[in-house]
Amino acid sequence: MAIKIFIDQGHNPGGINGGATGFGINEQDVTFNVGIYLRDLLNNDPRFEARTSRQTITEVLGTSSATSLRTRVEMANSWPANYFISIHCNANVNPAINGSEVYVYALYTEAANLAESVLEFMVDTVGTRYNGVRENPSLYVLRRTQMPSILIELAYITNYEDNLLLQNEQYTFAYGIYLGILNYFGFQPLE
């Protein structure tokens, strides 16, 4: 039976739960594309079944930040997914801050083990700085999902070098995440 993975492409176009911006690109567009690439990689592997929260780049979920988050969690819980992966881009007022991190509800859990594998392979594949797996039980999508859940901060949209990767290596980010998922399950890439 295929492992069911729900991919949440963080934020919405058009200002409702909008997301970060930097150097002319928007978080919600990057997360949409990376999510679609990851979904397709997983769905082309018979060991997985994947769904995304947004089907088109212009799709808006919810009518506020709260209802947008609730909608995403309800989609995953009602499927029901076996794992939940939320994709984001980080931002900081200091443009020197860079790198990738993954958030979990609690450390020393199944989700934290998945997060570690995903972060390690994504960083190795894309070449961002490793910032570690971090605990953040306040994040709605980690608190309210009913399966192991991780929130990936791909890179800093406000850092010039990271931003170039976010613009030009969206498939590479998705492939790194995919390799991390395979590693977590002890699977080899398909030939």
N, C-alpha and C positions, 0 to 999 in steps of 0.2 A: 504494500500500500504506500502510495506516494506521501512524502512529508510535505505538509501544507504550510507555506510561508506567506504571510501577509506583509506587503511592502507599502509603507506609508511614505508618500512623497510630501515632506513637510511643507506647510504653508500653502497659501492660495494666491492666485493672481488677483489684481484689482483692489488690494487694500484690506480685505477682510482676512485677518490673521496672515498678513502679508509677508513677513520675513525680511531678511537683511539684504542690503545692496552694496555693491562696491565696484568701482572701475567700470560702470556701465552695464553690469549684469545683475540679475535678480536671483535670490536664493530659490524662490519657488520654481523658476525655470530650470535651474541646475538640478534640483532634487527631482523634478518631474522626469527629466531625461535619464538621469542615473537610475531611477526606479524602473523605467521602461526597459533599459538595457539589462538590469538585474532580473526583472521578471522574465524576459525572453531567454536569458541564459538558463535560468532555473526551469522554465517550461520546455526547453529543448533537451533537458536531462530527465529521463523517465523516473528518476528517483524522487523528483520534486513536483509539486503543483504550486504555482505562485499567482497571487492576485495583487493588484495595486489599488491604492485609495483613489487616485485620479486617473481617468481614462484618456482625457485630452488635456493639453497644456493650458486651456482656458477654463477648464472645469473648476467651479467654486464649491467647496463643501461647507455647509452651514451658513448662518447669517451673522455670526460673531465669532470671536476667537474661541469662546467656550463651546458653542454648538459645533464648530468645525472640529475641535478636538474630540468631542463626544461622538460625532458621526464616525470618525476614523476608528475609534475604539470599538464602537458598536458593530462596524463592518467586520472587524477581525474576530470579535467575540461570537458573533452570530454565525460565522462561516461554519464551524469554528476552526481557526488557524491553529497549528501546532507551535508556531513561532511568529513573532512580530518584530519587524525591523523598520524603524523610522529613520528617514534620511534627511539630514540638515546640513547647512553651511554655518560655520561660526563667524562671529564678528567681534571686533574689539576697537575701542577708541585709539589704542596704540597700534599703529600700522606695522610695527615690528613683530607683534605676536603672531605666531604661525603654528601649523601642525594639525594633527588629527587626534581625536579622542572619541571614546565611546562611553555613553552613560548607561547605567543599570539601576534598578530599584535598590538592589543590595549586592554587596560583594560576596564572594564565596558561595555562589549559586550557579545553577545551570546557565542562566542568562549571562552571568559574568564570565563563565568559561567560553560561551559562544562569542561574547564581546571581545575577549582576548584573542581568540583565533582570527576573527574578522579584522580586528585592528592590525594585528601583526602582518597578515597577508596583504591587506590594503596598503599599508605603509610601504612594505617591501615592493609591491607592484607599481605604485604611483611615485614613490620617492618623497613623501611628506615626512615631517618630523613626528616621531612617536611621542604622544603626550599622555598615554596611559588610559586604562579603564577607570572610570570614576563613578562613585555612588551618588545618586541624586533621587531620593524617594519622593521629592516634591513634583516631579514631572508627571503631568496627567496621563500621558500615554504609557508610562511605566507603572503607574499606580493602579490604573483601571483595567488594564488588559488581563485576561485570564490565562495567559500562557507566558513562557519565558520571552521577555521583551528587551530589546536594546534600542538605543537612540544613537545613531552615528553622526558625528560632526566631521564631515569629509575633510574640510580645511577651512582656513580663514579667508572669507571673501574680501576682507579689508586689508589683507597683506598682498602686496604686488605679485610675489612669486607664487603663492598659493592660488591667487586669483587666476593666474595664467593656466595653472593646472585645472582649476574648476571650469575654465572656458574650453580648454583644448583636450582634456583627458577624461571626459565624462564616461566613456566606455571603459577606460582603464580602471577608474574607480570601481565601476560595477564588476569588472572582472576580478579585481582584487578581493572585493566582498564575496563574490562567488567562490573563489579559491579558499577563503577563510571558512565559509560554510562547509565546503567539501571536507576540509581538514578537520573541522569540529566533529563531523560524523564519521571520520575515518575512511572517506571515499577518495578515490583517485579520479582525476578529470577523465571524461570520456575520450576515447581515441577518435 
